């Protein structure tokens, strides 16, 4: 038997024995993130996940995951549809999570962020609105469905100010559609463009005119480090350097920090991470600095990503080649990689930390 699976299974059973039944999970609210820190993973391959994955998440101490619902449309079609079978798969994910006391944040990816057609199509926006209304009804009263992150990395055309205004208007429409069906549903809002910690939060002058909204940046700065070797991003960038260090990362977060303090609101970093194979431990050092900065502010976070694309999978040794199959990846995963050990240390705070830990931030 694979040793990782045996250990995580044992730890998960111990974890579940010490917790109340899933029915005791209260609905998640934005204010809860001001009272405690939630820590977990994004699931970039959310569908067809086995129960073993959620046993492993429970064993690690995770209390929050973020998953996608992907939309599709045919050429020339003026409406999106959810991929066939996806809703049933998301039901499975939510049920697996609820059984292990893990909350789910559901986000939507209508199209890749760059040049998405729905920004210039009223009909496509109508279909997104209708789908969120359907999802609101489907998950109303479901304990583990923690909140709806309306659009993953919204990126309307135009400069930052125009992009912000366009998405804020559309987001208001989506919120109202959801709340008409489920008035209590928590909303996660990534300001445009793309939840960027500098430009998007610089444009976010005030909270949206709705309650129970959780504000959420994504953080991958600088992409030369975090995305090196992916797509057109060159490989071989170290961290820290004379240009990029923890102090510089902190400055990149200042707009988020200022917004949170000015309006006394909690923050949830919906995505952050770095490729596992950056040279000479650069990924570990960048991730450690980012986590330290989030923890110092009392911000919740989900790390990208858990057991999806091999480049983001930090259970795999840093320089291990791409696994040829899912079974090969499972055989190579380890609990003692430096990044996983760092994350495990943080996740265990979820089970032992004070319910008021987030309120301790400066």
N, C-alpha and C positions, 0 to 999 in steps of 0.2 A: 504493500500500500504506500502511495506517495506520502512522505513524512509531513509535508505542509498540510495536506488534506486531513491527515490523522490529528495533528496538533490543533488545527483550527476547528475541526469538528468537536474535539474535546473541550476547547475553550468556549466555543459557542454554547454547548450544553450547560456549562457552568454559568455563563452569562445569562442565559434564559432562565435558569433556575432561580436567579436572584432578582428577577423582575416580575412585576405584576402582569396580568393578562393584557393582551393587545387592546381589549375593550376599554381599558383604563386610560388609554392615550387621549389626552384632551386635545381639542382643535388647536392648531398652531396659529399664533398671532404675531404680528410684527413686534408688539411690545415685549413678547417673550425673549426676543433677541437682545433686549436691553437688560434682561435679568440674568441671562446665562449665555455662554458661548456654545454654539453648535458647530461641530466639526465633522467632516466626512469627505466623500469623493463624488466627482461626476462619474457617470457611467456612459462613456461614449459609444458603447455597444449595448444599449439597454435591453434589447429584445433577445428572446431565447436564452436568457441567463438561467443557469441551473440554481436550485436551492443552495447548492454548495457555496456559490459566490456570496450569498447572503449570510450563510453560516460564518464565512470568513470575515465579512464585514462586521458582524456582531462580535466575533472573537477579538477583532482589533479594537472594538469600543466605539465604532462609528455610530452617530445618532442622526445623520442627515445624508441623503444622496440626492443628486440632481440628474434628471433623465430627460430625454428628448422625445417629442412626438414629431415625426417628419411628415410633411405634406408633399403631395405630388399633383401634377396636372399634365394633361396631354398637350401636344403642340396645338396652339390656337384656342385652347379651352379658356374660359373666363371664370373658372371656379377651381379651387383646390379640393382634394379629397385626402383623407387619412389613408396611408398605405394599407392595403388589405391585410387584415390580421393583426395590425399594430395595436388596436385598442384592447383586444383580448390579451396580448402580450403585456401591455402596460398594466392591465388588471392583475396579471400574475406577479409582476414586479411589486405592485402596491401591496398585494396580499403577503408576499414573502417578506417585505419590509415590515409590515404591521405585526407579523408574528414575532419579529425580533426587535420591536420597539424602535424602529428606524423611520423617521419621517422622509417623505418624498417631495421634492420640488419638481414640478413638471414644466418644461419650457418647450417652446414651439420653434421649429426651423422651417418656415415656408419654402425658402430657397437659400442658397449661399448668400452671405451678406452683401457682396459687391454687385451692384447693378440689378438688384432684385426687382422683378417686374411689378410687384404689388404696390410699390410706392407711386406709380403713375396709373394705376388701374382701380377705379372705384369698385368694379365688380369683384376683383380679387380681394380687396379689403373687406367687401361684404362677406365673402366666403370664409375668410379668417375669423371674422366676428361670429358668424354662424357656428363655426367649429368650436370656438371657445364657449359659446353658449351651450352647445351639446356636451362638452366636457364638464362644464359646471354642473349640469344635471346628472351626469354619469357618476361624478365623485362627490356629490353633495352628501354630507354626513359621514363620509369615509374618514376614519380617524387618522390614517397614516398619510393621506394626501395633504401635505402641509401647506402648499401654496402653488399659485400659477405664476410663472415667469413668462410674461406675455409674448415677447419676441427675443430669441437669442441673438445678441449683438446687433441690435437694429442699426441700420446704416442708410438712412435716406440720402438722396443726392443733395448736393449743396454744401456750403461751408458749415462749420460746427454750429453756429447760431441758428441757421435755417434748418439744419438737420434736427437739432434739438426741438424746435417748435413743431416741425411736422410730426415727429414721433410722439411728442407729448399730446398733441391733439388726437392722434389715432389711438394712443394708449388710453386716453380718457373714454373713448368710445368702447374699447374692449373692456375696460373696467366696468362700465355701466351695463354692458351686456352680461358679464359674469354675475355682477351683483343683483341684477334683476332676477336671476335664477337662484343664486346662493349669496345672500347679503353678507354672510359672515366670512366668505373666502378671503384669505390673505393673498395679496398681490405682491409679486416681486417685480421691481421696476429697474431696468438697466437704461439709464439715460443715453440718448444718442449724442454723438456717434459711438456705437459699439461698446457702451459702458466704459469708455476710456477714462482712466483715473485723472487725467489732466483736462482734456478738451471737454468731455461730456459733463464732468462735475463743475467745471468752470462756468458752463452755460446754465447749470441747474441752480438758479438763483433762490428758489423757494420750493418746498414740497408740493406735490400735486394736491389738488383740492379734494382729496379723498382720504378717509381713514384706513387704517390697517394695511398700509403700504410699506414694504421693506425695500430699501434702496441698495442697489447691487452693482459694484464695479467688477470688471475683469482685469487681471493684472498679468501681463507677460513682458514687461519692459525690462531690458531691451530685447527685442525679438532676435537680434543677432546671437544672443546667448540662449534664450529659451527655445527658439525654433531652429537652431542651427542644424543644417543637413536635411531639413524638410523643405520640399519644393525648391524654390530658387534661393533659399537662404544658405549662404556659404557655411562651411564647417571649419572649426578650429579656433573658436573664440573662448577665451578664458574668462574667469570671474573670481575675485574682483580684479579690476584694472585701474589705471589712473583716471579713467573716465567714469567707470561704473563701480560703485561700492555701496555699502549699506546706507551711508548718508545720502547718496544720490537717489537710491530707491525711496528713501523716506521723503525726499523732496517731491518725487513723482506722485506720492500719495497725499500731498498737502491739500489739494483741492477737496478730496474726499474727507479728509480730517476736518477741514474748516467747515464744510457743509454739515457734517455730523454734529460738531460742537455748537455751531450757530443755531441749529434747530433742535438740538438735544434728541437726535435720532440714532438708532442702532444701524450698523452696516453689516451686510453679508457679502463677502467676496465670492461670487458664484463660480468663478474659474480662476485658477492660476496654476503654474507648473513649468517644468523645463524638461526637455528631452533627456532620457536617461544616459545617453552615450556622449555627452559633452566631455571634452578632454580634461584630464587631470582633476577630476572631482568638481568641476565648475558648477554642474547642476546641483549637487548637494549644497554647496556654499550659497548659491543663489536662493534655493528653496529655504534653507535655514534662515537667511536674512529676511526673506519675505514673511515667513511664519513668525519670526520674532517681532516684526513690525506689526503684524495683525494682532498678535497676542497682547502686545503692549497697549493697543487701543481697545481691546475687548471686542474685536470684530469676529464674527463667525465666518466660516469658510468651507468650501468644498474644493479639494485638490483634483486636478485633472491629470490622469484619469485612472480608473480601476479596471484592469484586465480587459482592455480594448486594444487599440492600435499598439503594437509592440514598442514603438518609440516612446510612448508615455508610460509604459508599464514598469514601475520601479520595483516590482517584485522580481524582475529579471535582473541578473547581474549587468552592471553598466555596459560592459563591452561584449556581452553575449550577442552572437549573430541573430538575425531575424529567425524566429522559430518557423519551421516549415508547416506545422499544423497546430491547431488549438491544443491537441494532446501533448505535442512537444513543448509548447509554452507552459502547460501545467506542470510538466515534469521538471522544468528548469526553474520554476519560481522558488524564491527563498524568503524567509521571514527576517533574515539578518542583513539584508542589503542596507547600506548607510541611510538612504532616504527613507526606506520603510521603517527602520528603527526610529528615525526622527519622528515620523508621522505617528507611529504607535505610541510613543511617549506623549504626544499631544492628545491623541484619541482617548487615552486612559483618563485624562482629566474630565471627559464627558461623564464618566461613571462615579468619579470621586469629588469633582469640583463643586464649589458652592453654587447654589441657584442664583446668587447675586454677583457672580464673578465679573460679568460684563459691566456692571455698574461701578466697578473699581477703577475703570479707565480714567485718565486725567480729564 
